[in-house]
Amino acid sequence: MSLLHRLGLLQKFMILGTIGLMMSALPTYLYVSDSLQSIAAARREAEGAAPAVVLNKVVQLMQVHRACRPAC
């Protein structure tokens, strides 16, 4: 008699659930890992935005200064 015939219905469903869990574990891990990397990259970009804004303001002030210098 085969193993599946000797198991009860609960045990069969537990085996199916375990197989389903194992099949979904790797894709879930890969998705979460990729999402965390994307979040980390977005945070690094956000941290770099503040110095870029300050630098842009400095460049604008220099351009105004250059334009105003001969006229003043």
CORJOLIN-V941424 format. One record per backbone hydrogen bond with DSSP energy under -1.0 kcal/mol. NH is the residue of the N-H (numbers start at 1). CO is the residue of the C=O. Records with the same first field share a line. If there is no record, write none. Layout:
BEGIN
NH=CO ; CO
END
This chain:
BEGIN
6=2
7=3
12=8
13=9
14=10
15=11
16=12
17=13
18=14
19=15
20=16
21=17
22=18
23=19
24=20
25=21
28=24
29=25
30=26
31=27
32=28
33=29
34=30
35=31
36=32
37=33
38=34
39=35
40=36
41=37
42=38
43=39
44=40
45=41
46=42
47=43
48=44
52=48
53=49
54=50
55=51
56=52
57=53
58=54
59=55
60=56
61=57
62=58
63=59
64=60
65=61
66=62
67=63
68=64
69=65
72=68
END
